[in-house]
Structure formats: structure tokens, C-alpha cells
């Protein structure tokens, strides 16, 4: 049995670096692929992905910060507790 090539895994930083180089447009995808040791089609995919997801970098920068999902039930239970205490106090007073 012959030993096949192992699949390369690239870090997100590496992918971003290659995609930004492709976006600059100074070199062709083939030149970038040879420089970084990546297939030109892969460079094209990373470039396209960067272009499509670039808009998400600037979404949600303004407005209130969202409450963490794991803290929300805790806040709701504390509010329920406060309201129960207030209701009991009002029942006793009347």
C-alpha cells in the first residue's frame, strides 16, 4: 500500500493573509499560490470567502451589548423573586 499525502490544515491567520494578498490584485492567483504553497483555486475560494464575510466585521458595532444567553435565565429568576417579595408585602399590608 502506498502512503498518500496528508491533508494540510491552514490557520485562519494564514488564510486571511493569502486572501488579502489576492484582494490587492498586484499578483495573479497563480503567483500567490506558488508563493504560499497553496493551489490557485484554493486562493480564489479564500478570496471570495473574505469578500463575502467582510461585511460582518462591521455589523453590530453600535447599540446595547447583548446579554449572554447563559446569564439571561438567572436575571429573569432574580426578577421573579423580587416581584414575589413585593407581592407578598402588598398582600400583608392590605
N, C-alpha and C positions, 0 to 999 in steps of 0.2 A: 504494500500500500504506500502510495506516495503521500508525503506530508504537504498539505495545502497551505496557502498563505493565511496568516492570521489577519483578522479584520482590524483595521486601525480605528481607534477612538480618539477623536479630537476634542479638546476642551472648548467650551463656549468662547473663551477669550481668543483662541486661535481662529475659530470660525469667524468671529467678528473682525479680526484683523485682516483676514483674507477677503471677506466681503467688502470691507471698507476700501481696500486696495482696488477691488473690482469696480466699486462705485466711482472712484476717482476718474476712471476711464483713461488713465495715462498709458497703461499696458493692456494688451489683449488678454482674454481669459486663458489662452494657451500659455502665454508668458508667465502669468501669475501662477498657473498650475505647475509649471516646471520649477518656478522659484520656490514654491512652498511644498512641492511634492504631493500635490493633490490633482485629481483628474479635473480637466476643464469643465466638464458637465457639473461636477460637484461644486466648483466655484460659482457657476451660474445659478445653481439651486440656492446656495448660501446668499448670493447677492439678491436674488428675488425674495427670499425669506426676510432679509434685512429690510428691504424696501417695503414689504407688506406690513411688517411689525413695527416699523419706526414710529408710526402714529401713536402706538400705545405708550410710548415713553412719556408723552405729554398729556395723557388723559388723567383726569382725577387729581390734578395738582392743586386745585382750589376747592374750597368748601370744607365742611366739617370732616374730621377724620372718622372713618368708620369704626364702630365698636367691634372689638374682636368677638367672634362667634362663640368662643368658649366662656366669655365674660357676660354675655347677654342674659342667659338664664339666671345667673347669680344676681344681676341687677334687678331683674323682674321679681325674683323671690323676695329680695330685700324690700322692694316697693310694696309687695303684697303684705309683708309683715308689718310695715309702717301703717298701712291702711287698716289692717285688722286691729291694731292697738288703738288707733284713732276711733274706729267704730265702737270698740268696747268701751272706751272712755265716754263717748257720746251716749251710749245706752245707759251707763251707770248714772250719768249726770241727769238724764230726764226721768 
